Amino acid sequence: MINLRIDKQKLAVEPGTTILQAAQSLDISIPTMCHLPEFHNTTSCMICTVQCGGKMLPACSTRVSEGMEIETRTAEVIDFRKTTVELLFGEHVGECVAPCELACPAHLQIPLMMRQIETNDMAAAIKTIKQDIALPAVLGYICSAPCENACRRNLVDQAANICMLKRTVALDDLSHEDSYKPPRQAPTGKRVAIIGAGPTGLAAAFYSQLAGHDCSIIDDHEAPGGMLRYAMSESELPRAVLDSEIELITRMGVTFIPNQRVGEDVALEEIIESYDAVVVSVGKLDENEQVLTGLLAGKRGLKINPKTFETNLPGVFAGGDCVHPRQSTVRSVADGKSMANSIDDYLSHGSVTARPARVRSKLGKLGISELEAFLSIAAPQGEHEYKDLSTSISNHEAVELSGACMQCGCHSAEYCQLRALADEYDADDQKYKPEQRPEVVRNYTHPNVIYEPGKCIKCGLCVKITKARGENLGLTFIGRGFEVEVGVPFNKTLADGLTETAQECASVCPTGAIAMKAQLNSSGFKFTDLGSETQSCVD
């Protein structure tokens, strides 16, 4: 046996053991991107580097020796890994988040929603929507649709009908008796009071209730909804739609306390004392209101952190029109979710930490040939614009309309190891970018996967898999030096190279260079084969 230390922990392992294997036996995590236990190591990504005796060593391929003193988290190691990630991003030609998703205040995963609708999987689409938007049917009628303003399809003809499609999914869900309610976390025993039943308050209640906290909404009106109910006409927002979405929130366990004017019928101090957290989400305050006017105007020195919505009163949070007047409804709903996140932090950990923005690699402006490539997988917009949100469309029409999405964003953004490591090491994805990026290339020649060579880090995992599984052609490294890339030999198509292993290659690709064309759902993968019937296979 060979004796060594890793992060000052003693252990003895068999000869031939790698540093990575030894660390794993101690439950010490070392990141990897080019390693699979089944295959011989190529040591290509170098993200697994550790320090030993002042030297930097790749943990996946270095065998242990007697007396090694290995450190996995020194400042030098962290800096090395950060630089490694930044260098990999220097060659990365990809976009983590599509412009539409970036422009959405709630950051709804719009391309994913569009793919789910295109496969007529409305059940999956409503789950995606409700991860970020508490009132999707309401917003389907009145959203200002900043996502559509940012849609790249505007450069060609017109934006995808995102708002209409979101509304169609939400109305379809509301038409069922068992409308979708996201799973709730175990009850925490904590109580949250929300003052104001407008869009911000309703969203804060929705997500706080999901986090396991018991929520009560206190409002001075007979019915909840705030400006959605009392400032909008029936033609703008049908009351039946508003009532249905509010009813769904109350069915989740949220309690509505009507006709209670804070400062008159109940004291603010009493609410603060009775609940573990308080949300102030009233609408615009007039000069005669003594409810919270003094509090919010600073007479009691209230200060609000714009990133976390936390005030300098312990357990009190503030947002909505009383803090940010004249903001859009979708922004108000997004603020409600953000406040719920802060409340959960406060109730779970006793403090609130602002969530840093994730790394978002961007492509910038697309050239004509690049736009044409993106459009090659998108359906024509058709004769109908569907911009009149007073009308409705069928699910069948929604499936057709969703195909107009050019799928600008990354199919694997939520699972990309390169992006996750950039977040972990606070890497600058732009540090080593060239002044002029290479052209975006997307290979659509396989019915079930998309290959984007600009995202490939040459880890070789797909090459090893196709060889090990006996693919006739498989994938291989083509070219030399900086020009090397992964491709199918003999200038054959991706469909020729990946006849049996497409799904396995996509599942291990660390950057989404090889990605499935559709989403994972409860029954397995659904694939959209362009121009042919939908296929499916079990995961």
Sequence and secondary structure as in RCSB ss.txt:
>XXXX:A:sequence
MINLRIDKQKLAVEPGTTILQAAQSLDISIPTMCHLPEFHNTTSCMICTVQCGGKMLPACSTRVSEGMEIETRTA
EVIDFRKTTVELLFGEHVGECVAPCELACPAHLQIPLMMRQIETNDMAAAIKTIKQDIALPAVLGYICSAPCENA
CRRNLVDQAANICMLKRTVALDDLSHEDSYKPPRQAPTGKRVAIIGAGPTGLAAAFYSQLAGHDCSIIDDHEAPG
GMLRYAMSESELPRAVLDSEIELITRMGVTFIPNQRVGEDVALEEIIESYDAVVVSVGKLDENEQVLTGLLAGKR
GLKINPKTFETNLPGVFAGGDCVHPRQSTVRSVADGKSMANSIDDYLSHGSVTARPARVRSKLGKLGISELEAFL
SIAAPQGEHEYKDLSTSISNHEAVELSGACMQCGCHSAEYCQLRALADEYDADDQKYKPEQRPEVVRNYTHPNVI
YEPGKCIKCGLCVKITKARGENLGLTFIGRGFEVEVGVPFNKTLADGLTETAQECASVCPTGAIAMKAQLNSSGF
KFTDLGSETQSCVD
>XXXX:A:secstr
 EEEEETTEEEEE TT BHHHHHHHTT     SS  TTS     S TTEEEETTEEEETTT B  TT EEESS H
HHHHHHHHHHHHHHHT    SS HHHHHSTT   HHHHHHHHHTT HHHHHHHHHTT S HHHHHHH   HHHHH
 GGGGTS    HHHHHHHHHHHHHTSTT            EEEEE  SHHHHHHHHHHHHTT EEEEE SSSSS 
THHHHSS TTTS HHHHHHHHHHHHHTT EEE S  BTTTB HHHHHHHSSEEEE      TT  SSHHHHHTTT
   B TTT BBSSTTEEE STTTSTT  HHHHHHHHHHHHHHHHHHHHHSS             S  HHHHHHHH
TTS    S     TTS   HHHHHHHHTT    S TTTTT HHHHHHHHTT  TTTT  SS      B  SSSEE
E GGG     HHHHHHHHTT SS  EEESSGGG EEE GGG  HHHH SS HHHHHHH SSSSEEESS EETTEE
EE  TTS  EEE  
